[in-house]
Amino acid sequence: MPNEQLTPQDVHTVPPGWQVLPQKPLPHPTYFPAGLAMGVSFIFWGLITTWAVWLVGIILFIAALAGWITEIRHEYKSH
């Protein structure tokens, strides 16, 4: 396919069975989901090892969840 430049007409055509996506902005990337997953991992790891690892997991889980919720709330307010 040597010439793959889209013409203005091609931009607005949609293949049969498909639909055009709404013009919603995507959320910004963040590290909070990874922190939440690490917190859950530490919680379960702490259940089989020691209470100190469990406590770090609880703290990490709460901090990541609070940060993620706060970021989502501020993002919705800005739109």
C-alpha positions in Angstrom: 0.0 0.0 0.0 2.3 2.7 -1.2 -0.2 5.6 -0.9 -1.9 5.5 2.6 -2.6 9.1 3.0 -6.1 9.8 4.2 -8.3 12.2 2.3 -10.8 14.3 4.2 -13.6 12.1 2.8 -11.9 8.9 4.2 -11.7 10.3 7.7 -15.5 10.5 8.1 -16.3 7.1 6.5 -16.8 4.2 8.9 -16.6 0.6 7.8 -19.9 -1.3 8.0 -20.8 -2.6 11.5 -18.5 -0.1 13.2 -19.4 3.1 14.9 -17.6 6.4 15.5 -16.1 6.8 18.9 -17.3 9.7 21.1 -14.9 12.6 21.4 -14.1 12.0 25.1 -10.6 12.8 26.3 -8.6 9.8 27.6 -7.5 10.0 31.3 -3.9 10.9 32.0 -1.6 8.0 32.7 -0.8 7.5 36.4 1.1 5.1 38.7 -1.8 4.7 41.2 -3.1 1.4 39.7 0.3 -0.1 39.9 0.7 1.1 43.5 -2.7 -0.4 44.3 -1.7 -3.7 42.8 1.6 -3.7 44.8 -0.4 -2.9 48.0 -2.6 -5.9 47.4 0.4 -8.1 46.7 2.1 -7.0 50.0 -1.1 -7.6 51.9 -1.3 -11.2 50.8 2.5 -11.7 51.1 2.2 -10.3 54.6 -0.5 -12.8 55.5 2.0 -15.6 54.9 5.2 -13.9 56.2 5.0 -11.2 58.9 2.7 -8.4 60.1 5.2 -5.7 59.0 4.9 -6.6 55.4 1.1 -6.8 55.8 1.1 -3.3 57.4 3.2 -1.8 54.6 0.7 -3.4 52.1 -2.3 -1.8 53.9 -0.6 1.6 54.0 0.4 1.4 50.3 -3.1 0.2 49.4 -4.8 3.1 51.2 -2.4 5.7 49.9 -2.7 4.5 46.2 -6.5 4.2 46.4 -6.9 7.7 48.0 -4.5 9.2 45.4 -6.3 7.5 42.5 -9.8 8.6 43.7 -8.6 12.1 44.3 -7.1 12.3 40.8 -10.3 11.0 39.2 -12.4 13.5 41.1 -10.2 16.4 40.1 -10.1 15.3 36.5 -14.0 15.2 36.3 -14.1 18.7 37.9 -11.8 20.1 35.2 -14.1 19.0 32.3 
